[in-house]
């Protein structure tokens, strides 16, 4: 049970990092086109990783 929880948290963290990296590569214009401001990247990536 504990191992499963740790694995799931690690997977969520890795999803979060991938999303932050991908969104950070976009220009401000591209982010605006998808409705995200640069300061929202962490929050958006965290929400997506939890889903």
C-alpha positions as CSV (number, residue, x, y, z in Angstrom):
1,X,0.0,0.0,0.0
2,X,2.7,2.5,0.9
3,X,4.8,1.5,-2.1
4,X,1.8,2.1,-4.4
5,X,1.2,5.5,-2.9
6,X,4.9,6.4,-3.3
7,X,4.9,5.2,-7.0
8,X,1.7,7.2,-7.7
9,X,3.1,10.4,-6.2
10,X,6.4,10.0,-8.1
11,X,4.4,9.5,-11.4
12,X,2.3,12.6,-10.6
13,X,5.5,14.6,-9.9
14,X,7.1,13.5,-13.2
15,X,3.9,14.5,-15.1
16,X,4.0,17.9,-13.3
17,X,7.7,18.4,-14.3
18,X,7.0,17.4,-17.9
19,X,4.1,19.8,-18.1
20,X,6.1,22.7,-16.6
21,X,8.9,22.1,-19.1
22,X,6.6,21.9,-22.1
23,X,4.6,25.0,-21.1
24,X,7.7,26.9,-20.3
25,X,9.0,26.4,-23.8
26,X,5.9,28.2,-25.3
27,X,6.0,31.9,-26.1
28,X,3.8,34.3,-24.2
29,X,1.6,34.5,-27.4
30,X,1.2,30.7,-27.6
31,X,0.3,30.6,-23.9
32,X,-2.2,33.3,-24.4
33,X,-3.8,31.4,-27.3
34,X,-4.5,28.5,-24.9
35,X,-5.7,30.7,-22.1
36,X,-2.7,30.5,-19.8
37,X,-0.5,33.3,-18.4
38,X,3.1,32.6,-17.8
39,X,2.6,33.0,-14.0
40,X,-0.1,30.3,-14.1
41,X,2.2,27.5,-15.5
42,X,2.9,25.9,-12.1
43,X,-0.7,25.9,-11.1
44,X,-1.9,24.5,-14.4
45,X,0.8,21.8,-14.4
46,X,0.0,20.8,-10.8
47,X,-3.8,20.5,-11.6
48,X,-3.2,18.4,-14.7
49,X,-0.7,16.1,-12.9
50,X,-3.3,15.4,-10.2
51,X,-6.0,14.5,-12.7
